[in-house]
Structure formats: structure tokens, C-alpha cells
């Protein structure tokens, strides 16, 4: 089973994840890594262990598999498969419960939905001047500039330079959009070193 860390808009944030201390985030991330390893490798461990016990039963005629009949072996195999699914499901549930990063950035889904509703308002005949005024005064684009720049810095700190450079370039475009739409001013040309300017 693969654990997917993407949550649609309608997914409610569990109360158990709210107000958790930040200092415990590293321990929870370590727990997530350990449980993810269990999900990845538990099947291999079970198959390998069963294979070793089977070989021991065949070669030495001893061990827990020595006296298994054919129907018993089938039932044991089904039980192992069932145990594998139960372990994976339990590990996934626990990952969802302890993962400090599960909900990071999920508010972007709600924001996209709200912007889509504003677009639908325009299609339904809403006053475009009112919507433009809200865009100008809300600071939406300015906030997007700040967020994208901080995200670029975070990737740079992790050593992911290619992704950081793409985000720095995107930040320049967002800043120009903010200058034109957010503040009603003509966009200025960015300095030569865009990255240094944005940091």
C-alpha cells in the first residue's frame, strides 16, 4: 500500500491534529518514517520468514511448518496475506494521526475553490470593478509573492537548487503581477540577480 499525502477540499482536519506542540514534530516525523518502512518492507519480511521456515521444515522436518497439510498451508497463506493488509492499514491510519506534515499547504485547496467561485461570479454578471477592487486591496498577490519566495528559500536550504531557482523566477512574475494588479503600478524591471533581490 502507498500512503498518499494529498487531501481534497472537503476533507475535514481531525481535531486530534490541532494544537500539537511544535517541539514534537521531529519525533512524529521519525515515527512516520518508521511506519512507512514497515509498510514498504513488511511483505518482504513475512515472505522471507515464511520461506526460511518452509525450507527448515522441508530439510530438517521440524519447525512450525513441519506438520502442515496442503489445506493448512493454504489457510496459513491466506492468514499471512490478511495480516499484511491489517498491518498496512493500521500503519497508514497511525501515520495519518501522527504526521505533522499531512495538512501542510492544504488550505491552498480551499483558496483555489474560493477563487473559482469568484470566477463564476464574473461569469454570472458580477461587477468586475468590485472584484478588481477586492483584488487590489486584499493583498492576495502580495501574499502569494511572499509565500512563493519563502518556499524557494526553503528548497534552497534543502539543497534543491533547481526547484529553488524555478520558484525564485515564479516569484518575480508574481511580484510584477502584484505591481500591476495589486497596487496599480507599472511593473519595474527586476535587478540583474533576481535571486539575491528576492531574498
C-alpha positions as CSV (number, residue, x, y, z in Angstrom):
1,X,0.0,0.0,0.0
2,X,1.2,3.5,-0.8
3,X,0.4,6.4,1.6
4,X,-0.8,9.5,-0.3
5,X,-0.4,12.8,1.4
6,X,-2.9,14.8,-0.6
7,X,-6.3,15.9,0.8
8,X,-9.2,17.4,-1.2
9,X,-11.1,20.4,0.0
10,X,-13.9,18.5,1.6
11,X,-11.6,16.6,3.9
12,X,-12.1,17.8,7.4
13,X,-9.0,18.4,9.6
14,X,-9.1,16.0,12.5
15,X,-9.4,17.6,15.9
16,X,-6.6,15.3,17.2
17,X,-4.1,17.1,14.9
18,X,-4.9,20.6,16.2
19,X,-2.7,22.5,18.7
20,X,0.0,19.9,18.9
21,X,3.3,21.2,20.2
22,X,5.8,22.1,17.5
23,X,8.7,20.6,19.5
24,X,7.2,17.1,18.9
25,X,7.3,17.4,15.1
26,X,10.7,15.8,14.7
27,X,9.7,12.8,16.8
28,X,6.4,12.4,14.8
29,X,8.3,12.6,11.5
30,X,10.6,9.9,12.7
31,X,7.6,7.8,13.6
32,X,6.2,8.4,10.1
33,X,9.4,7.3,8.5
34,X,9.5,4.1,10.7
35,X,5.9,3.2,9.9
36,X,6.4,4.0,6.2
37,X,9.3,1.5,6.3
38,X,7.0,-1.1,7.9
39,X,4.5,-0.6,5.0
40,X,7.3,-0.9,2.4
41,X,9.1,-3.9,3.8
42,X,6.6,-5.9,5.9
43,X,5.6,-8.1,2.9
44,X,9.2,-8.9,2.2
45,X,9.9,-9.8,5.8
46,X,6.8,-12.0,6.0
47,X,7.7,-13.8,2.7
48,X,11.3,-14.2,3.7
49,X,10.4,-15.5,7.2
50,X,7.9,-17.9,5.8
51,X,10.4,-19.1,3.2
52,X,13.0,-19.8,5.8
53,X,10.6,-21.7,8.0
54,X,9.4,-23.7,4.9
55,X,12.9,-24.6,4.0
56,X,13.6,-25.7,7.5
57,X,10.5,-27.8,7.5
58,X,11.5,-29.5,4.2
59,X,15.1,-30.0,5.0
60,X,15.0,-30.8,8.8
61,X,11.4,-31.8,9.1
62,X,11.0,-29.5,12.1
63,X,9.6,-26.1,13.0
64,X,6.0,-24.7,12.9
65,X,5.5,-25.6,9.3
66,X,6.7,-29.2,9.5
67,X,3.3,-30.8,10.1
68,X,1.3,-28.5,7.8
69,X,-1.1,-30.3,5.4
70,X,-1.9,-28.7,2.0
71,X,-5.2,-27.2,3.2
72,X,-3.4,-25.9,6.3
73,X,-0.7,-24.3,4.2
74,X,-3.4,-22.5,2.1
75,X,-5.1,-21.3,5.2
76,X,-1.8,-20.1,6.7
77,X,-1.0,-18.3,3.4
78,X,-4.4,-16.5,3.5
79,X,-3.9,-15.6,7.1
80,X,-0.5,-14.1,6.3
81,X,-2.0,-12.1,3.5
82,X,-4.7,-10.9,5.7
83,X,-2.2,-9.9,8.4
84,X,-0.2,-8.0,5.9
85,X,-3.3,-5.9,4.9
86,X,-4.2,-5.3,8.5
87,X,-0.7,-4.2,9.4
88,X,-0.6,-1.8,6.4
89,X,-4.0,-0.4,7.1
90,X,-3.1,0.2,10.8
91,X,0.2,1.8,9.9
92,X,-1.5,4.1,7.4
93,X,-4.1,5.2,10.0
94,X,-1.4,5.8,12.6
95,X,0.7,7.8,10.0
96,X,-2.4,10.0,9.3
97,X,-2.8,10.5,13.0
98,X,0.8,11.5,13.9
99,X,2.1,13.0,10.7
100,X,2.9,16.7,11.3
101,X,3.1,17.4,7.6
102,X,-0.1,15.8,6.4
103,X,-2.0,19.1,6.3
104,X,0.8,21.4,5.3
105,X,-0.5,23.7,2.5
106,X,-3.9,22.1,2.3
107,X,-5.6,25.5,2.7
108,X,-4.4,26.1,-0.9
109,X,-7.2,23.7,-2.0
110,X,-9.8,25.9,-0.2
111,X,-8.3,29.0,-1.7
112,X,-8.4,27.6,-5.2
113,X,-12.1,26.7,-4.7
114,X,-12.9,30.3,-3.4
115,X,-11.1,31.8,-6.4
116,X,-13.1,29.6,-8.7
117,X,-16.3,30.9,-7.1
118,X,-15.2,34.4,-7.8
119,X,-14.6,33.5,-11.4
120,X,-18.1,32.0,-11.5
121,X,-19.4,35.3,-10.1
122,X,-17.9,37.1,-13.1
123,X,-19.5,34.7,-15.5
124,X,-22.8,35.3,-13.7
125,X,-22.6,39.0,-14.2
126,X,-20.9,40.3,-11.1
127,X,-19.5,43.8,-11.2
128,X,-15.9,43.4,-12.4
129,X,-14.8,46.7,-10.8
130,X,-15.8,45.4,-7.4
131,X,-13.8,42.2,-7.9
132,X,-10.8,44.2,-9.2
133,X,-11.0,46.5,-6.1
134,X,-11.1,43.4,-3.8
135,X,-8.0,42.0,-5.7
136,X,-6.2,45.4,-5.3
137,X,-6.9,45.8,-1.6
138,X,-6.9,42.3,-0.3
139,X,-3.1,41.8,-0.6
140,X,-3.7,38.4,-2.2
141,X,-0.9,38.8,-4.8
142,X,1.5,40.3,-2.3
143,X,0.9,37.3,0.0
144,X,1.4,34.9,-3.0
145,X,4.8,36.7,-3.7
146,X,5.9,36.3,0.0
147,X,4.8,32.6,0.1
148,X,6.5,31.7,-3.1
149,X,9.7,33.4,-2.1
150,X,9.7,31.7,1.3
151,X,9.1,28.3,-0.4
152,X,12.0,29.0,-2.8
153,X,14.3,29.7,0.2
154,X,13.1,26.5,1.9
155,X,14.0,24.4,-1.1
156,X,17.4,26.2,-1.4
157,X,18.1,25.4,2.3
158,X,17.4,21.7,1.5
159,X,19.9,21.8,-1.4
160,X,17.2,21.5,-4.1
161,X,18.7,24.3,-6.2
162,X,16.8,23.6,-9.5
163,X,13.4,23.8,-7.7
164,X,14.5,26.9,-5.8
165,X,15.5,28.7,-9.0
166,X,12.2,27.9,-10.6
167,X,10.4,29.3,-7.6
168,X,12.5,32.4,-7.5
169,X,11.7,33.0,-11.2
170,X,8.0,32.5,-10.4
171,X,8.3,35.0,-7.6
172,X,9.5,37.6,-10.0
173,X,6.4,37.1,-12.2
174,X,4.1,37.2,-9.2
175,X,5.7,40.4,-8.0
176,X,5.2,42.0,-11.4
177,X,1.6,40.9,-11.3
178,X,1.2,42.4,-7.9
179,X,2.8,45.7,-9.0
180,X,0.3,45.9,-12.0
181,X,-2.9,44.5,-10.5
182,X,-2.3,44.7,-6.7
183,X,-1.0,48.2,-6.5
184,X,-2.0,49.6,-9.9
185,X,1.6,50.5,-10.7
186,X,3.7,49.6,-13.7
187,X,6.0,46.6,-13.1
188,X,9.6,47.6,-12.7
189,X,12.3,45.6,-14.3
190,X,13.9,43.3,-11.8
191,X,17.6,43.7,-10.9
192,X,20.2,41.6,-12.7
193,X,20.5,39.0,-10.0
194,X,16.8,38.0,-9.4
195,X,17.6,35.6,-6.6
196,X,19.6,38.0,-4.5
197,X,16.9,40.6,-5.0
198,X,14.2,38.3,-3.9
199,X,16.0,37.0,-0.8
